[in-house]
């Protein structure tokens, strides 16, 4: 029985492809190279909790952002306070539902403020 060179190469490549283990997943989305120091730094991430009460109480709606650039989230129902846990992100509340209008730059912690939308920039 004779096989052509193309058939032998095809079978050899298929066998090699099946025998090669899958690559391990990398996690580059959690780190970025700081070009000034040449070291890897964690990228920004933020968790935003929006509350109906004045002191971070009542009904809560939450979302998280990690390495997503800029994001605008309109509040799903009237909110009166906001709690933020952030690392490397800038969070602002806005009077408009489109991240426009009067705004308040919020840091980590709980803040009593009326708002229609929240912008996160990491």
Number of C-alpha atoms within 10 A of each C-alpha: 2 4 7 8 8 9 10 11 11 12 11 11 12 11 11 11 11 9 9 8 8 8 6 6 6 7 7 11 11 14 14 15 13 11 8 6 8 9 10 13 12 15 18 20 21 22 19 21 18 29 25 19 16 16 15 20 15 14 13 17 15 13 10 14 18 19 18 14 12 13 13 18 15 16 19 11 12 14 23 19 23 29 22 19 16 22 16 14 21 17 26 19 28 23 17 16 17 15 21 15 13 11 20 15 11 18 16 15 11 19 19 16 17 18 25 22 23 27 20 24 19 19
